[in-house]
Amino acid sequence: MRKPPWWVVLLLLSVGCTGPSPRPLPSLASPEVGKTPQPWLAQARRAMERRDWVRAESSLEQALRIAPRDPAVWLALARLRESQGQWQEAERLRARACRLRRRQGEVCD
């Protein structure tokens, strides 16, 4: 079999370098990162129902990146820690969620 001319090889190599690469399509398995943590909270809840603590924690970390002052995210993380038997950590996270609620003018129970 004959080798292609050098210019054909160069042309084929440069095809991928002509512009910005297209954005990858979002995975159907993970929620689209946006301005709301709700998809990540839902994914964490489903993972917790399956006792998949690693996936639940990963989802909650994503939610925290999006909305670090959202009490619902901190409460979900507290529920995860309770499920893992980490009672003191869960209580600390609940207290943080309560402080955030008070700052937003909400009642904390």
Secondary structure, DSSP 8 states (H G I E B T S, - for coil): -----HHHHHHHHHGGGSS--------TTS----S-SHHHHHHHHHHHHTT-HHHHHHHHHHHHHH-TT-HHHHHHHHHHHHHTT-HHHHHHHHHHHHHHHHHTT----
